[in-house]
Amino acid sequence: MNARSTPYRLTVSTGVHRGDRAYQQDRVEVIVHPRVPGCLLAVVADGMGGKSGGRKAADQVILTAKQLFERFVPGQDESTDLLRSLVLESHLMIKLTAITSEEEPHSTVAAFALQAGLQCETVHAGDSRVYHFRGGDLMSRTSDHSYVQRLVDDGQISEEEATTHPQSNLLTGCLGTHADPPVAVRRLDDVLPGDTLLVCSDGLWHYFTPKEIGAIVNALPAREATEMLINKARQRAAGGGDNLSVALVRVDRIPQERAAPRR
């Protein structure tokens, strides 16, 4: 029996916190497919723009995700098309919202679609991230659409320096701007039982190295890991933390019972 045929179950946990901001503009949702077991869509949206503009933008992302996933037919429709539509249609709806509002609503998005058989695709626009861990080891993460990520990619600064850079919140792409958003879709070919998928806003990942996140998700059950990440981020923010949101999906192995000995 190969690893992909190993029996498994999905354990899901989400968390959101206002941080030290006056308003909550993050949204997080894990949407279970209404007709196909083992198929889900996890989405984080980090809204920006005015006291309510950011929340409106993030709401549009979640609403669009729910509508698209309701119509999605696993095994017939492509997950990559679903995720591209999530970015482009959310972008359009946010721009339409701006027409009737004095605010300038924008939002990031990060999402992954997981299907039965552990086929998984990710998408993101902005600096919200999707992480893939095997045990405590980082297998991959999305690459931010941000100014400091460009500096890191060019070798001008390190990952550690990026988190304290004065322009760490400057995005090069997101939803709701005049420019078309980036549509960064990627397939994860090696999701296996024992792995963890995590999607979160920068208000959370900003306070951790990938090694620290991996250690937490590997050591604790899904709910406790989510709580630990939020509590630790709040401690490290020291009164200056952003909104933060996270969704965690653990692919748990189901132990196989030994066959009863024949008499």
C-alpha positions in Angstrom: 0.0 0.0 0.0 1.5 3.4 -1.0 1.3 6.5 1.2 -1.5 8.0 -0.9 -3.7 5.0 -0.3 -3.2 5.1 3.5 -6.6 5.8 5.2 -6.8 9.3 6.5 -9.2 11.9 8.0 -9.1 15.7 7.9 -9.0 17.7 11.1 -9.9 21.4 10.6 -9.4 24.4 12.9 -9.7 28.1 12.4 -8.9 31.2 14.5 -9.2 34.9 14.2 -8.3 37.8 16.5 -8.7 41.6 16.2 -5.2 42.1 17.5 -4.6 45.7 18.7 -6.5 47.3 15.9 -9.7 49.2 16.3 -11.5 47.2 13.7 -11.5 43.6 12.5 -10.8 43.4 8.8 -9.6 39.8 8.5 -11.9 37.0 7.4 -11.2 33.3 7.5 -13.3 30.3 6.3 -13.0 26.6 5.7 -15.8 25.7 3.3 -16.7 22.0 3.1 -18.1 20.9 -0.2 -21.9 20.3 0.1 -21.9 17.1 -1.9 -18.5 15.5 -1.9 -16.8 14.3 1.3 -13.2 15.1 1.8 -13.3 18.1 -0.5 -12.8 21.6 1.0 -11.7 25.2 0.3 -9.8 27.1 2.9 -9.6 30.9 2.5 -8.0 33.9 4.3 -8.7 37.5 3.3 -6.9 40.4 4.9 -8.9 43.6 4.2 -7.5 47.1 3.9 -9.1 50.5 3.5 -11.0 52.7 6.0 -12.7 51.5 9.2 -15.2 49.4 7.2 -13.8 49.3 3.7 -11.3 46.5 4.5 -14.0 44.4 6.1 -16.3 44.9 3.1 -13.5 43.8 0.8 -12.7 40.7 2.9 -16.4 39.9 3.0 -16.5 39.9 -0.8 -13.7 37.4 -1.0 -15.5 35.0 1.4 -18.8 35.4 -0.3 -17.3 34.8 -3.7 -15.5 31.7 -2.5 -18.8 30.3 -1.1 -20.7 30.9 -4.3 -17.9 29.5 -6.5 -17.4 26.4 -4.4 -21.2 25.7 -4.3 -21.1 25.4 -8.1 -17.8 23.5 -8.2 -18.0 19.8 -9.3 -15.1 17.8 -8.1 -13.8 15.3 -10.6 -15.3 17.3 -13.4 -14.2 20.9 -12.8 -10.6 22.0 -12.4 -9.4 23.3 -9.0 -7.0 25.7 -10.8 -10.0 27.3 -12.6 -11.8 27.6 -9.3 -8.9 29.4 -7.7 -8.3 31.7 -10.6 -12.0 32.7 -10.6 -11.8 33.3 -6.9 -9.1 35.9 -7.4 -10.5 37.6 -10.5 -14.2 37.6 -9.4 -13.3 38.9 -5.9 -11.2 41.6 -7.4 -14.1 42.7 -9.6 -16.6 42.7 -6.8 -14.3 44.7 -4.6 -13.9 47.3 -7.3 -17.7 47.5 -7.7 -18.0 48.0 -4.0 -15.6 50.9 -4.2 -17.9 52.7 -6.7 -20.6 53.0 -4.1 -18.3 53.8 -1.2 -16.1 56.7 -0.1 -13.5 54.2 1.0 -11.0 52.4 -1.1 -11.4 48.7 -0.2 -8.6 46.3 -0.9 -7.9 42.8 0.3 -5.3 40.0 0.1 -6.4 36.5 -0.5 -4.7 33.1 0.2 -6.5 29.8 -0.3 -6.1 26.2 -1.0 -8.5 23.6 -2.5 -8.1 20.1 -1.2 -9.9 17.2 -2.9 -10.4 13.5 -2.1 -7.1 11.8 -3.0 -5.2 14.7 -1.5 -4.9 16.7 -4.7 -4.3 20.2 -3.6 -3.9 23.6 -5.4 -3.1 27.0 -3.8 -3.6 30.6 -4.9 -2.7 33.9 -3.3 -2.5 37.6 -4.0 -0.8 39.9 -1.5 1.1 38.8 1.6 -1.3 36.3 3.1 0.3 32.8 2.9 -0.3 29.1 2.4 2.2 26.8 4.2 2.6 23.0 3.7 4.3 21.0 6.5 5.3 17.4 6.7 5.7 16.7 10.4 7.5 19.8 11.5 9.4 20.3 8.2 8.4 23.1 5.8 7.7 21.6 2.4 6.7 24.9 0.7 5.0 28.2 1.2 3.6 30.9 -1.1 5.9 33.8 -2.1 4.5 37.2 -1.0 3.5 39.9 -3.5 5.4 42.6 -1.6 8.3 45.0 -1.8 10.4 43.2 0.8 9.8 39.8 -0.9 11.4 41.3 -4.0 14.4 42.4 -1.9 14.7 38.9 -0.5 14.4 37.4 -3.9 17.1 39.7 -5.2 19.4 38.8 -2.3 19.4 42.3 -0.9 18.0 41.4 2.5 17.4 38.1 4.4 14.1 36.6 5.4 14.8 37.7 9.0 15.5 41.3 7.9 12.3 41.4 5.9 10.1 41.0 9.0 11.6 44.2 10.5 11.9 46.2 7.3 10.2 49.6 7.6 8.3 48.9 4.3 7.3 45.3 5.2 3.6 46.2 4.7 4.1 47.6 1.1 2.3 45.2 -1.3 3.0 44.9 -5.0 -0.3 43.1 -5.8 -3.6 42.5 -4.1 -7.4 42.7 -4.8 -9.3 45.9 -5.5 -6.5 48.0 -6.9 -6.5 49.7 -10.4 -4.0 47.1 -11.6 -5.0 43.6 -12.3 -4.2 41.3 -9.4 -1.5 38.6 -9.6 -3.0 35.1 -10.0 -0.4 32.8 -8.5 -1.9 29.2 -8.7 0.3 26.3 -7.8 -0.3 22.6 -7.4 1.1 20.7 -4.4 1.8 17.2 -5.8 3.0 15.6 -2.6 0.3 16.1 0.1 0.3 12.9 2.2 -1.3 11.6 5.4 0.6 13.2 8.3 0.9 16.6 6.5 -0.5 19.9 7.6 -1.8 22.7 5.4 -2.0 26.2 6.9 -3.3 29.5 5.5 -2.9 32.7 7.4 -2.6 36.5 7.2 0.6 38.5 7.9 -0.7 39.4 11.3 0.1 35.9 12.3 3.1 34.7 10.2 5.0 38.0 10.9 5.9 36.7 14.4 7.2 33.3 13.5 9.9 31.5 11.5 8.7 28.6 9.4 10.6 26.3 11.8 8.6 27.6 14.8 5.3 27.2 13.0 6.2 23.7 12.0 7.2 22.7 15.5 3.8 23.9 16.9 1.6 22.2 14.2 3.6 19.0 14.6 3.5 18.9 18.4 -0.1 19.8 19.1 -3.6 18.8 17.9 -5.2 21.1 15.3 -7.3 23.2 17.8 -4.5 23.5 20.3 -2.0 24.4 17.6 -4.3 27.2 16.3 -4.7 28.6 19.8 -1.0 28.5 20.5 -0.1 30.3 17.3 -2.6 33.1 18.0 -1.6 33.4 21.7 2.1 33.5 20.9 1.6 36.0 18.1 -0.3 38.2 20.5 2.5 38.0 23.1 5.2 38.8 20.6 3.2 41.8 19.2 3.5 43.5 22.6 0.5 45.7 22.1 1.1 46.6 18.5 -0.4 43.6 16.6 -2.4 43.6 13.5 -5.6 41.6 12.8 -4.7 37.9 12.5 -6.4 34.9 11.1 -5.5 31.3 10.4 -7.0 28.1 9.1 -5.3 24.8 9.7 -6.1 21.4 8.0 -4.4 18.3 9.4 -4.3 15.2 7.3 -4.4 12.6 10.0 -3.5 8.9 9.4 -6.2 6.4 10.5 -4.4 3.5 12.3 -5.4 0.2 10.6 -6.7 -2.4 13.0 -4.8 -5.7 12.9 -6.8 -8.5 11.5 -8.1 -10.8 14.2 -6.2 -14.2 14.3 -8.2 -17.1 12.8 -9.1 -19.9 15.1 
